[in-house]
């Protein structure tokens, strides 16, 4: 049976006090809406419909692989789901209705909801959780196992105030039954809105089976309405993810001071030191030592790598590489096996060959570097002429002396040696020694003359003051 999903993401989120729509705010470095959509994709949902409204383009810019429908006026949750009518109303199957501001939901829980819905042959199954009686959420009213309705906290009668089962605003419906019921929903209420919860009563009137699937942890589906809840959700998700990694064989020294994104994969026997931020689609191999205080985004890091105090993004690190402290890799770097990048080394769009070394104070950008190349301290590839970026190509077994400028486009052939302080603008041939600096000239006694000139200039400037 096909499964569809409608994600409600049209609201402004006034309590966030932001110009951005609520669902684009990030929980652990990923927008709320992406957490929900990605779990649905992982679940294998056949089609995902996202209902957008306030600042719709901001949502559209960060979510792909979905169908967008528009709620131009925010007239309630029932009205929001009704915007998907043209896409879903005639289809057979099940439809999940989820909130875009519930980023902690897990695909496993959604799968359990679907299974419960199917096994009990329900037309509607709402997700519920037990709560403290002081909690201000709608209560689930049941009679003989049938969900008769949902009563909001402010409308509870005295006989209903001891009910602990509450509605989480996550649902699974028979698709055609959902849209048939939505057609009967009215806005005859104080807020003049069309409520999705009214569907439950309508289905009861039509003698359809409505049930509730109770989960253990309300935090998984609770909505985020302000920045306090946003921070709390980040902490909950951080703890959940770190626990999973620990149980899977990753050594996290200080879980409360380590932030690992939901999509990150880490191999066994890898150690993560405190202060690390690992996000995006980063994959780290086995037996690595990471940190302290590293930040990785969309990295692929192979086995037996050591990285400390460094910021790396959108690059590949092969086995046995040693990086840091205080190195930076930017877009599209590929660091080959057993290479070494030391302190204050930056690379961008660079292939850095097996066993090559840049130990300190080096910039390598738009470059192809071969095997066993040594970069002396202070060496840079001058890759930008103010308009264009150009390639520096360095072949195997090249030794580059300190404070060398390689002005691209330029090639250094294998086994070449470049003298310290050179500015290389032409190709260096294989096995050649390149020296590109002015000849040293010593002028005896001239330092005294320079000192006198400096003292005269100093006196002249201070006299004016």
Secondary structure, DSSP 8 states (H G I E B T S, - for coil): --EEEEEEE----GGG-SSS-GGGSEETTEEHHHHHHHHHHHHT-SEEEEEE-TTHHHHHTT--SSEEEE-SS---HHHHHHTTHHHHTT--SEEEEEETT-TT--HHHHHHHHHHHHHTT-SEEEEEEE--TT--S-EEEEETTEEEEEE-GGG--GGGTT--EEEEEEEEEEHHHHHHHHTT----STT----TTHHHHHHHHTT--EEEEEES-GGGT----SHHHHHHHHHHHHHHHHHHHHHTT-EES-GGG-EE-TT-EE-TT-EE-TT-EEESS-EE-SS-EE-SS-EEES-EE-SS-EE-S-EEES-EE-TT-EE-SS-EE-TT-EE-TT-EEEEEEEEEEEEE-TT-EEEEEEEEEEEEE-TT-EE-TT-EEE-B-SS-B--EEE-TT-EE-TT-EEESSEEE-TT-EE-TT-EE-S-B-TT-EE--S------TTHHHHHHHHHHHHHHHHHHH-
